[in-house]
């Protein structure tokens, strides 16, 4: 592949216009064209390699692994890297079924996914933002207030009936292990499985107004509540729907609108409903906080111990820091999965 450089006296804009209207085919078979960003300023991605199942993999419905993520133009680069990492480290990559939740109908995003992963089994589901607009309270970071950030609450209402279990992942993760190990966790009758962090100061996730109100604070009576991060969860979809967990989370969101009992976005209502009542899994499945805190996004190092999933929760995102040439050391672990290809003039043989 060779790159085009202009030595013509034509003005640059004139040359670009000419190339767009008159693609050039040379007698040697070299084609000149322009890679242009689609609408919405979507990044351009190179095609990922095809991944195939190992001999021991089954191909039936029971062998499927369902994964759900949100789909948004601002985080598309992270989503692409996450999907690649999952496929690359899987023994049975053809068994994945991806379920993407999107707030807007954007054919360009569908096209981008399809061209980047031609063999991927995926569906895109519309998430109606009106379901949460009147329930969202302003938090400490604007990104946490986006309606799509709350879509995980409604998975049981959105996914088709045949999906009884799903792994929900944020778009700022990289998986460096076979995620089928997380998929196969025994939920022990719980509705959610996720790493728990009982060393964290749980009281910090709620305001003094909450803890000073005995009626509100008593919600944790009989439980040993611990922080867990909702960016990596195994969810029993059937149980979630049957026992009305969506409505329980929504009720706390409405309390928040009236009394201001927490500062973060969609996490605290999950904690209010589920903390102390989930299936705890190994911390290796969510090395979270790599994006720093929610205000400054300062660099952080890895926690000690084995790692199966890296999570850039917090303000700092690795693709943004790498583009600004101010990456944190940990961001270089994300970079090998980046399928981003800058828009440029090209020659292709």
Protein Blocks (a to p, Z undefined) as FASTA:
>chain_A
ZZdddfbfbdfklmmmmmmmmccddfkopacddddddehiiacddddddddddfklccbf
klpccddddddfklmmmmmmmmmmmmmmpfblmlpccddddfbdcfklmmmmmmmmmmbc
cddddddfklmmmmpccdfbfklmpmklmmmmmmmmmpcfklmbdcdddfkbccfbdfkl
mmmpcfkhpabdcdddfkbcfklmpcfklmmmmklmmmmgoiacddddfkbccddfklmm
mnommmmmmmmmmmmmmnopafbfklmmmmmmmgopaccddfklocghklopfklopacd
ddedddfbdcfedjbdfklmmmnopacfklmmmmmmpcbdcddddddZZ
